[in-house]
């Protein structure tokens, strides 16, 4: 078992009251009994719908070494014969544990935010930096008020690098998280129309994203997208927050991490990046222009953090898209195969464009079609109808043979496409499922994209369940 905390150290970090004999070693920190490992500390935090204290018995059954529980819940837990750390507020105790883990760490800390590309950039940093040191990074999209402190509390003392994703839905959410993380490098991937329902315009989104700069360590750096229209605003906000080093990545002539050459294909891209006066060649194993931009951010953050950028660049070749974020499946169908591009995890106008670019670049046989299966982009507020309808221009400018749509917001796009590109619209994902299953055929490339809450992952599951996966070298019809 990995040693993460001693019982005594965790008691001190959480400012808690120990009950029972504290374990000598705690291997991990958990808030979910389904993933809890033997010897973990279980923090019984209260979420929006569930209270961790209701799962204390399950945590003990799963092998928790210690429970961190609220004082007012203790009478109901007295029968559980396991060491406990009693605190006034369990989420606050988790934050304190995270702050203590950060204080003892000597790792170079990188924090990533932005309207699109956060998780992909974080995962690319995890993957590439692991070739040059021990890396700790947040799981999945653990980027909110409990995900960030949980990731911090799990930070091993001997990590060389740590990568955190920090997200937000409203103004004021990033600031406290960045001040916990205290990054040496703060990356902003892109400012785009995500969560626009909570903001008046993109400048307000940029201002809220800029809260990440307030936690940057003295002598640290902000790494910004030099091609972003909000570059100047973000640079000013970074400097106003006291960040003296503001660097840029992109194609812009004045970018510090400058893309000087890019040759893209269906499997990825070959690039040349100028860093500090030298040109570095790299192959990116994930396709799409957005993957190139993410790779520039990775190379920039790695360089600023003192990593061997040549080794990091080499590791970009073995990147694999995450599930729901561009992962490809070659599926056997009658008469041949089809290619499924799974983009079902999330969607906003910027990531929709990137996904449609992926579909446009995908090769198809003479008989094959490019099929876009699109669901609602959520949290766009009063801008929603306009932004959904605006996708029509993106579709018309690309090689898309059939569009399948579902969700109340996508009705605006269906109406805009009417009479042009062939389109089928249904009210929800369940009604769209049989349309999709009956539409696909050998040679097709199918791209599925929506916000996570719309449930388009069910369409991915339906296709992968019905049609077996083919070997990577299988021939398309």
C-alpha positions in Angstrom: 0.0 0.0 0.0 1.3 3.5 -0.9 1.9 5.7 2.1 0.1 9.0 1.7 -0.7 10.1 5.2 0.0 8.9 8.7 -3.1 8.9 10.9 -1.5 11.5 13.2 -0.6 13.7 10.3 -4.1 13.6 8.9 -5.5 14.5 12.3 -3.2 17.5 12.5 -3.9 18.6 8.9 -7.7 18.5 9.4 -7.6 20.0 12.9 -9.8 17.1 13.9 -10.4 15.1 17.1 -9.2 11.5 16.9 -11.3 8.7 18.1 -9.7 5.2 18.4 -6.2 4.1 17.4 -5.1 6.1 14.3 -3.5 3.9 11.6 0.2 4.2 11.0 -0.3 4.6 7.3 -3.1 5.7 5.1 -2.8 4.9 1.4 -5.4 7.1 -0.1 -8.2 9.6 0.4 -11.8 8.7 -0.8 -15.2 10.3 -0.9 -16.8 7.4 -2.8 -17.2 3.9 -1.4 -17.4 2.5 -4.9 -13.8 3.3 -5.6 -12.5 3.2 -2.0 -9.4 1.0 -1.5 -8.3 -0.9 1.5 -6.8 1.4 4.1 -8.1 4.7 2.6 -9.4 7.6 4.7 -13.1 8.1 3.9 -14.3 11.7 4.0 -18.0 11.7 4.5 -18.7 14.9 2.7 -22.3 16.1 2.0 -23.0 16.7 -1.7 -26.0 18.3 -3.4 -28.1 15.1 -3.2 -26.2 12.6 -1.1 -24.6 12.7 2.4 -21.4 10.6 2.8 -22.4 9.8 6.4 -25.1 7.6 5.0 -22.4 5.5 3.4 -20.1 5.1 6.4 -21.1 1.5 6.9 -20.3 0.8 3.2 -17.0 2.5 3.7 -16.1 0.3 6.6 -17.1 -2.8 4.6 -14.9 -1.7 1.7 -11.9 -1.5 4.1 -11.6 2.2 5.1 -8.8 2.7 7.6 -10.3 5.8 9.1 -13.5 7.8 8.8 -13.6 11.6 8.7 -17.0 12.6 10.0 -18.9 15.6 11.3 -19.4 16.1 15.0 -23.2 16.3 14.8 -23.3 12.9 13.0 -21.2 11.1 15.5 -24.1 9.6 17.6 -25.4 7.8 14.6 -22.0 6.3 13.8 -20.9 5.2 17.3 -21.5 1.5 16.5 -18.9 1.5 13.7 -15.8 0.0 15.2 -13.2 1.9 13.1 -10.9 4.9 13.9 -12.6 8.3 13.3 -11.4 11.8 12.9 -14.2 14.1 14.1 -14.5 17.6 12.6 -17.0 20.4 12.5 -17.4 20.3 8.7 -16.1 17.4 6.5 -15.7 19.4 3.3 -13.7 22.0 5.2 -11.6 19.2 6.7 -10.9 18.0 3.1 -9.9 21.5 2.1 -7.5 21.7 5.1 -6.0 18.3 4.2 -5.5 19.5 0.6 -3.8 22.7 1.8 -1.5 20.7 4.1 -0.6 18.4 1.3 0.2 21.3 -0.9 2.3 22.9 1.8 4.6 19.9 2.2 4.9 19.2 -1.6 8.0 20.1 -3.6 6.3 19.4 -6.9 6.0 21.8 -9.8 2.3 22.6 -9.8 0.4 23.3 -13.0 -3.2 24.5 -13.0 -5.4 24.5 -16.1 -8.6 26.3 -16.8 -10.4 27.5 -19.9 -13.7 27.2 -21.8 -12.6 24.1 -23.8 -9.7 21.8 -23.7 -9.1 21.7 -19.9 -9.4 18.0 -19.4 -7.6 17.1 -22.6 -4.7 19.4 -21.8 -4.6 18.1 -18.2 -4.5 14.5 -19.4 -1.9 15.3 -22.0 0.3 16.9 -19.3 -0.2 13.8 -17.1 0.8 11.5 -19.9 3.8 13.4 -21.2 5.3 14.6 -17.9 5.2 10.9 -16.6 8.2 10.3 -19.0 10.3 12.8 -17.0 9.1 12.3 -13.4 6.4 11.2 -11.0 3.2 12.9 -11.8 0.0 13.5 -9.8 -3.1 14.7 -11.6 -6.8 15.1 -11.0 -9.1 12.2 -12.0 -11.7 12.7 -14.7 -12.9 16.3 -14.4 -12.4 16.7 -10.7 -12.3 20.5 -11.1 -14.8 21.9 -8.6 -15.2 22.8 -4.9 -14.8 19.2 -3.8 -12.7 17.8 -6.7 -9.8 20.2 -6.4 -9.3 19.7 -2.6 -9.7 16.0 -3.0 -7.0 15.9 -5.7 -4.8 18.1 -3.4 -5.4 15.8 -0.4 -4.2 12.9 -2.6 -1.0 14.6 -3.6 2.0 12.3 -2.8 4.8 14.0 -0.9 7.4 12.7 -3.5 5.6 13.9 -6.7 7.7 15.8 -9.1 4.8 17.4 -11.0 1.1 17.9 -10.2 -1.5 18.9 -12.6 -4.9 20.4 -11.6 -7.9 21.2 -13.6 -10.0 24.1 -12.3 -13.5 24.8 -13.6 -16.4 27.1 -13.0 -20.0 27.8 -13.7 -20.2 31.2 -12.0 -17.9 34.1 -11.1 -15.9 33.6 -7.9 -15.6 29.8 -8.0 -12.0 29.6 -9.4 -10.4 32.1 -6.9 -10.5 30.0 -3.7 -9.5 26.8 -5.6 -6.5 28.5 -7.2 -5.4 29.9 -3.8 -5.5 26.3 -2.5 -3.5 24.9 -5.4 -1.0 27.7 -5.6 0.3 26.9 -9.1 3.7 27.7 -10.5 2.1 27.7 -13.9 -1.5 28.8 -14.6 -2.7 27.8 -18.1 -5.8 29.3 -19.8 -6.6 27.2 -22.8 -9.3 29.2 -24.6 -12.1 31.7 -23.8 -15.3 30.7 -25.6 -19.1 30.6 -25.1 -19.4 28.0 -22.3 -21.7 28.6 -19.4 -22.7 31.8 -21.2 -26.1 31.6 -19.5 -24.4 32.9 -16.3 -22.4 35.7 -18.0 -23.3 38.7 -20.2 -20.4 38.2 -22.7 -17.0 36.5 -23.3 -15.2 39.3 -21.5 -17.0 38.4 -18.3 -16.0 34.7 -18.8 -12.4 35.8 -19.3 -12.5 37.8 -16.2 -13.8 34.9 -14.2 -11.2 32.5 -15.7 -8.5 35.0 -14.7 -9.2 34.3 -11.1 -6.7 31.5 -11.5 -3.9 34.1 -11.6 -4.7 35.1 -8.0 -3.2 31.8 -6.7 0.0 31.8 -8.7 3.1 31.4 -6.6 5.6 34.3 -6.5 7.9 34.0 -9.5 5.3 31.8 -11.3 3.9 32.3 -14.8 0.6 32.6 -16.7 0.5 30.7 -20.0 -2.2 32.0 -22.3 -3.5 31.3 -25.8 -1.8 33.9 -28.0 -4.3 33.3 -30.7 -7.3 34.0 -28.4 -9.1 37.3 -29.0 -9.0 37.8 -25.2 -5.2 37.5 -25.0 -4.7 41.2 -24.2 -7.5 41.2 -21.6 -6.1 38.1 -20.0 -2.6 39.4 -20.0 -3.7 42.6 -18.3 -5.7 40.6 -15.7 -2.7 38.4 -15.0 -0.4 41.3 -14.4 -3.1 43.0 -12.3 -3.1 39.9 -10.1 0.7 40.2 -9.7 1.9 37.6 -12.2 5.0 39.1 -13.8 5.7 36.3 -16.3 2.9 36.2 -18.9 3.7 33.9 -21.8 1.8 32.8 -24.9 1.3 29.8 -27.1 -0.1 29.6 -30.6 0.6 30.6 -34.2 0.9 34.3 -33.4 4.2 35.8 -34.5 5.0 36.9 -30.9 4.0 33.6 -29.2 6.7 32.3 -26.9 5.7 28.7 -27.8 5.1 29.2 -31.5 3.7 26.8 -34.0 5.8 27.2 -37.2 4.7 24.1 -39.1 1.7 21.7 -38.9 0.7 18.8 -41.1 -2.5 17.2 -40.1 -4.1 13.9 -41.0 -6.9 11.7 -39.8 -4.8 10.1 -37.0 -3.0 13.2 -35.7 -0.6 16.0 -36.6 3.1 16.5 -37.2 4.3 19.8 -35.9 7.3 22.0 -35.4 7.3 24.4 -32.4 9.8 27.2 -31.8 10.7 27.4 -28.1 13.5 29.7 -26.9 15.1 30.0 -30.3 15.1 26.3 -31.2 12.7 24.3 -33.3 11.3 21.1 -31.8 9.5 18.5 -33.9 6.7 16.4 -32.5 4.0 14.0 -33.6 0.6 14.4 -31.8 -1.3 11.1 -31.5 -4.7 12.7 -31.3 -6.4 14.3 -34.4 -7.8 17.8 -34.8 -6.5 21.4 -34.8 -7.7 21.8 -31.2 -5.3 18.9 -30.2 -2.5 20.9 -31.7 -3.4 24.0 -29.6 -3.6 21.8 -26.5 -0.1 20.3 -27.4 1.3 23.8 -27.6 0.0 24.5 -24.1 1.5 21.2 -22.8 4.9 22.0 -24.3 4.8 25.5 -22.9 3.8 24.4 -19.4 6.4 21.7 -19.4 9.1 24.1 -20.4 8.1 26.6 -17.8 8.0 23.9 -15.1 11.6 22.9 -16.0 10.8 19.5 -17.6 12.8 18.1 -20.5 10.7 19.5 -23.3 12.3 17.1 -25.9 11.1 14.1 -24.0 7.7 15.7 -23.4 7.4 16.4 -27.1 8.2 12.8 -28.0 5.5 11.5 -25.6 2.8 13.5 -27.5 3.0 10.7 -30.1 1.4 8.2 -27.8 -1.5 10.3 -26.7 -4.9 8.5 -26.8 -8.2 10.4 -26.7 -10.3 10.0 -23.5 -13.7 8.4 -23.6 -16.2 11.0 -24.7 -13.5 13.4 -25.9 -12.7 12.2 -29.4 -12.1 8.5 -28.8 -12.5 6.5 -31.9 -14.1 3.1 -32.3 -13.9 0.9 -35.5 -17.1 -1.1 -35.4 -18.1 -4.1 -37.6 -21.4 -3.7 -39.4 -22.9 -5.7 -42.2 -20.8 -5.3 -45.3 -17.7 -3.8 -43.6 -17.0 -1.3 -40.7 -17.9 2.2 -39.6 -15.9 4.7 -37.6 -17.5 6.1 -34.4 -16.0 9.3 -33.0 -17.2 9.7 -29.4 -17.4 13.4 -28.4 -20.3 12.8 -26.0 -18.8 14.2 -22.8 -19.4 17.9 -23.3 -20.3 20.6 -25.8 -20.1 24.3 -26.3 -19.8 26.3 -29.6 -16.0 26.1 -29.6 -15.9 22.4 -29.0 -18.7 21.8 -31.5 -16.5 23.5 -34.1 -13.6 21.3 -33.2 -15.7 18.1 -33.4 -17.2 19.1 -36.7 -13.6 19.7 -38.0 -12.7 16.2 -36.9 -15.6 14.8 -38.8 -14.8 16.9 -41.8 -11.2 15.6 -41.9 -12.2 11.9 -41.3 -11.7 9.7 -44.4 -14.7 7.9 -45.8 -15.0 5.4 -48.7 -17.0 6.3 -51.8 -20.1 4.8 -50.3 -19.5 6.1 -46.9 -21.0 9.2 -45.3 -20.1 11.7 -42.6 -22.9 11.7 -40.1 -23.1 14.4 -37.3 -25.2 13.3 -34.3 -25.7 16.4 -32.2 -27.4 17.2 -28.9 -28.0 20.3 -26.9 -25.3 22.6 -25.6 -26.3 23.4 -22.1 -26.0 26.5 -19.9 -26.1 29.1 -22.7 -29.0 31.0 -21.3 -30.6 33.7 -23.6 -27.9 33.1 -26.2 -28.9 29.4 -26.7 -31.2 29.6 -29.7 -28.9 31.8 -31.6 -25.8 29.7 -30.9 -27.5 26.5 -31.7 -28.9 27.9 -35.0 -25.4 29.3 -35.7 -24.0 25.7 -36.0 -25.7 25.5 -39.4 -23.0 27.6 -41.0 -20.3 25.3 -39.6 -22.1 22.3 -40.9 -22.6 23.8 -44.4 -19.0 24.7 -44.7 -17.9 21.1 -44.0 -18.4 17.7 -45.6 -21.4 16.5 -43.6 -23.8 14.2 -45.4 -26.4 13.6 -42.7 -27.3 15.4 -39.4 -29.2 13.7 -36.6 -30.4 16.0 -33.8 -32.1 15.7 -30.5 -33.1 18.0 -27.6 -35.2 21.1 -27.3 -32.4 23.5 -28.0 -31.3 21.7 -31.2 -34.7 22.4 -32.7 -33.4 25.8 -33.7 -30.6 24.1 -35.7 -33.0 21.7 -37.3 -35.1 24.6 -38.5 -32.1 26.4 -39.9 -30.9 23.3 -41.8 -34.3 22.6 -43.2 -34.2 22.4 -47.0 -30.4 22.0 -47.1 -28.3 19.3 -45.5 -30.4 16.2 -44.8 -31.5 16.3 -41.2 -33.6 14.3 -38.8 -34.8 15.8 -35.5 -36.2 14.1 -32.5 -37.3 15.4 -29.1 -34.8 13.5 -27.0 -32.0 10.9 -27.1 -34.4 7.9 -26.7 -36.4 8.9 -29.7 -33.2 9.5 -31.7 -31.7 6.2 -30.9 -33.6 4.0 -33.3 -33.1 6.6 -36.1 -29.4 6.4 -35.6 -29.3 2.6 -35.4 -31.3 2.3 -38.6 -29.3 5.0 -40.4 -25.7 3.8 -40.1 -24.0 1.5 -42.7 -20.7 0.3 -43.8 -18.2 3.0 -44.7 -19.8 5.7 -42.5 -18.0 7.9 -40.0 -20.4 8.9 -37.2 -19.5 11.7 -34.8 -21.6 12.0 -31.6 -21.5 15.3 -29.7 -23.6 16.9 -26.9 -23.3 18.3 -23.4 -23.0 15.5 -20.8 -26.4 16.1 -19.2 -28.2 15.4 -22.5 -27.1 11.7 -22.3 -25.7 11.2 -25.7 -23.3 8.6 -24.2 -26.3 6.3 -24.5 -26.0 6.5 -28.3 -22.3 5.6 -28.1 -23.2 2.6 -25.8 -26.0 1.5 -28.2 -23.6 1.4 -31.2 -20.7 -0.2 -29.4 -23.1 -2.8 -27.9 -24.8 -3.8 -31.1 -21.7 -3.7 -33.3 -18.4 -5.4 -32.2 -15.2 -3.5 -32.2 -12.8 -4.3 -35.0 -9.0 -4.6 -34.7 -7.2 -1.3 -35.2 -6.0 -2.4 -38.7 -9.4 -3.5 -40.0 -10.2 -2.3 -43.4 -13.1 0.1 -44.0 -15.7 -0.8 -46.5 
